[in-house]
Every structure is written in C-alpha cells, then in structure tokens.
Amino acid sequence: MSISCIAIDDDPHSLESLIAYMEKLPDLRLIQTFTEPLQALAEISVSNPVDIIFMDVEMPSLSGIELATLLRQKTKHLVFTTAHPRYAIDAFKVDADAYLLKPYSILHFTKTINNLYPTGKKEQHPFSIFDDHFFYIPLQGENADLVRIDLNELIAIEEMGEDIQFKTTKNAFLSSKSNFTKTLKMLKKHSAFIQINPTVVIAKQHIKSVLGNKILLSGETSFTVTGTYIELFANFIKNNLLQEKPRPGTII
C-alpha cells in the first residue's frame, strides 16, 4: 500500500521534522513539499489529488485555513500542523481530518496516520479528536476564549437551537453549533456516550439512576428518553444489568 502525501510548511525545521517522521512509516510516499503557500496553491490546483496533505496554519501571504478552503478537494485527508491550539475550531470548519499540535511526537504522528488508515487499509476513517481525552470549544461572543472539555468530566451535550450546551461536573458552557457539528457527531458515536433524544447526548458513566424514561445524571442533571431512542437506551441498560447467578439445579 502506498499513501501519497504533500507537506506544506513555511518553517524549514518543522518541514524537516515532518519528513523525518514520514520516512519512518514505509506506507507514506512524499510526493512534494512546499514552503510557500502561493506556490503550493498554483501547483497543487493543477495536479492529481493525493491521499494526505499536511498543512501548517500560520504562513505568510496565505494562511493554512485559507489555503485549505481552496485545496480541500485535492486530498482525501487534510491534516493541520500548528503550534497554536486556537486554530482547532477553524480547522473543523474546513473539514480537517486531524490536527497535530507542534511540537508533536512520532508516537502522536503515527497514531494520527493509524486513525486515518486503520489496520493498514487504504480507506477513509474519521479522525478521533478525543485521543487525548479532551477537546476545546469556543465560548459565545466575538474573539471568545477556548474552554477545555475533559471527557471524564463531561456529563451531557444538549443542542439548543443554534447553540450547544456542554454540561460538565464543574460548569455549563454554551458554544455555537456551527463550530462544533463535527465534534457533536463524533460524540454521538463515542462508546462512552449515548444519545437519548434528538437533542441530547449523555455520558454513560454519569448516569446515577433511571426512573421510567427519566434519567438522573451527575450534577443533579436530568433528561427524558424519547422516541426511537427509548429502545436503544433500554438495550444499553439491559446489557449492563448485574445478572444474578442461577442457583444449582435451576432450569434456564
């Protein structure tokens, strides 16, 4: 299997480190490198699509985010590399598959590639942003700060119109839905979470009690299971019930 790649970074040292990591993974085939984003735009625009483009965010004349909007159709997977976590939200807007925060290790780099191509198969696979058990969300308002959300502390996620509320053991945070649609989809598929109605996803570990279709969670939070999610939640509860061992001689 050969995974074709292009690397774009205006910092030669960062580019060298990326190339060194790529050389350690025999399936990766580096097609071309660029240190100038405008040159990358001109050449990649007329070239054949590749499997992965690694792209720095902060570059002169044209940022990685801007460049990505113009070149996204030229690659199956887009991986941002940057020293600034504040760009993570913008990365999701241009449908990035991964986000490597500099300085990243060979272990983190390899894990990212394995997420994109699990078990060596050349197939698309959504990158999990939860490998480090946390993620960031932007608070409401212009130039708002990012808030770190730890998965172990996350109790529930609720869609509220154009916003999403992240309820944690410490606080509740409101973020724009448009910024985090991709993350919400990932949470719905995460094994530690379960959707209980069209607008609410809860953390299984924070379920305290269940009374009918009413669920009480940590932090005195409660929600109701509705519609098609009733059967899904009932199966989850059934599979996690403590079963009494049958007594000797009991016919099962």
N, C-alpha and C positions, 0 to 999 in steps of 0.2 A: 504494500500500500504506500502511496506517495501523496502527501498533503502539501499542496503548493501554497507558498506564503510570500507576502510582501511586507516589508518593515519600513515605517516612516517615522523619523525622529530627528529633530534638528540638533540634538545633542550627540556628538560622535561617540562619547563614552557610554551613554545609555544604549546607543545602537550596537556598539561592540559587545556589551554585556548580553543584550538580547540575542545577538548572533551566536555568541558562545553557548548560551542555553540551548538554542535551536540545534546546534551541532551535536549536542548530547542526546538528542532524540532522532533516531535514524529515519523515522517516518516523515519528518518535516523536511521539505525541499524549498530552500530560499530562492525565489525567482529574481527578486530585485530589492534594492534598498534605496531610500531617498532621505536626504537631509533638508531638502527644500520642498515645502508643500505645494507650491505652484507648479514645480516641475513634476511632482507626483500626480497632480491633477491632470496635467496635459498628457502624460504618457499612459497612465492607468485608464483614462477615459477612452482611449482607442485600442486598448489591449484586451486580451481574453480574460474572463473572470477567473479568480483564484479561490482557494478554499478558505484562507485566512488572511486578513490584513491587520497587522499590528500597527497601531497609530498613537503617537503622542498627542496630548491635548494642547498644551501651550507651545505654539510655534509662531514664528514671525510671518507676517503678510496674510496668513490664513490659519485660523485655529483648527485643531483636530475635529472639533464638533462641526464646524462649517464644512470642512473637507469631507467629513463622513456623510453629510447630507447629499453631497454631490457624487460620492463614490459607493454608496451603500449597495447599489445593485451590482457592483463589480466583485462582490465577495459573498461567499456563503456565511462566513462568520467574521464579525468585527470585534477586535479586542483592543480596548484603550489602555495605554500605559501612561501614567502621570504621577507626579509627586503630590498632587492636591486632591484630597477626598471630596472637596466641594463640587467637583465636576461630575460626580457619580450620577446625580439626577439628570443632568444634560445628556449623559451617555445613554440612559434608558430612553430618552426621547427620540434618539436616532436608532433605536433598536439594536444597541450593542449587546453582544453575547457574553462579554466578560470585561472585567475592569481590574487591571493589575496596578496596585499602588506601589510606586517606587519608594525605596529600593525593595524589590520583591526577590525572593529566594528561588533557587532552582526547583525546590520542592513545590512551592506555590505555582510556579510556571508549569511544571509537569502536571500538577493537579488540574489546572485550567485546561490543558490540552486533553487530558483524560476525560474531563467533563464534556468537552466538545465531541470527542471521538471515543466513547467508552468501549472497552474490550477490543480496541484496535480496529473497530469497524468504521468505515468512511461514511458516516451518516450524521444527519443533523440531530443535535441533542441540546435542549435548552440549558444554558449555564445556570448553575445554582449560585445565587449571591449569598447564600447562607452557610458557606463552608466554614466561615469563622464565627458562626452562631450569633451574628448581629448584622444590622444594616442601618442606614441613615435615612431619615425623612426630612424634607424641608417644612418648616413651620409656615403658617399663613402669613401673608404680607410680603411686600417688596423687600428684596435683599435680606430675607429672613435667614436665621441661622439653621444649621442642620442639627437634628437631635438623634442621638444613637439609640436604637431599639435593640435590646438583648432578647433573643428568642426565649430564654428561660423566664424572663420577666413579663413577656407579652401574654396577656390574658385573652384579649379579643380584638377583632378588627371589624368595624362596622361602617358600611357605606352610608353616607348621609347626604343625599343629593349630589352635589359636585365635589364633596369632600369625603375624606376617610378619617375616621377616628381610631387611633391606636390606643387601646386601654392597657396599661401596664400595672404592675404591682406598686409602682411609685406615683404614677400620674396618668393623665389622659392627654393625648396630643392630636391636634387636628391638622391634616395636610391635604393638599389639593389632589383630587382623584386623577386628574390628567397627568400628574407627575408620577403616579405610582400604580398605574393599571397593570403593568407587567409584574411588579412585585406582588400585587394582590393575587394575580393568577398563580404565581409560584407558591404563595402561602396556602392557597386552596388545594394544591397538590402535595404539600409537605405532609409527611406521615405524622408529624406531631400536632397537626391541626385538622379540624373537621368543620365543614360548612353545615349550619343548622337551619338556615332560611336564606332567601335570596340576597339578603344584605349583610349577613353576619357569619364570620368565621371565628371559631374559638379554639383555644389551646386545650388539648385533652388533659394535660397534667394539672390544669387549674379547675377542673370540674370537681365541685365539692359535694353536690347532691343533685338528684333528679327526682322531680315530683310530677308524674304525668309527662306533659310536654314542656314543663318549666325546668330550666337548668340554672342552678346557683353556682357561680364561679367565685374564685378568689376576689378579694376587694369588694365583697357584697354586690357583685355584678350579677345580673340575671337576664336571661333571654328565653324566648319561646321557640321551640322547634315547630316548623310549619311545612305544609305541602309535601312535596316529594322527598323532602329531607327527613321526614319522620321515620320512614323505613330504613334509610341509611344510618341514622343515629341509633335506632333500635338494634340493628345488626351489630354496631360498634359496642353497645352496652352488653349484648348477648355474648359476644366473643370475649369480653373482659370480665364476665361474672366469675366469681370464685365458686367452682363446682364442688359439691360435696361428694366425697368418695363413696361409692356404693358399699354397703355392708356385705360381709361374706354370705353367700347363698342368695343374694338378691338377683332377680332376673332382670336384665336390662333389655 
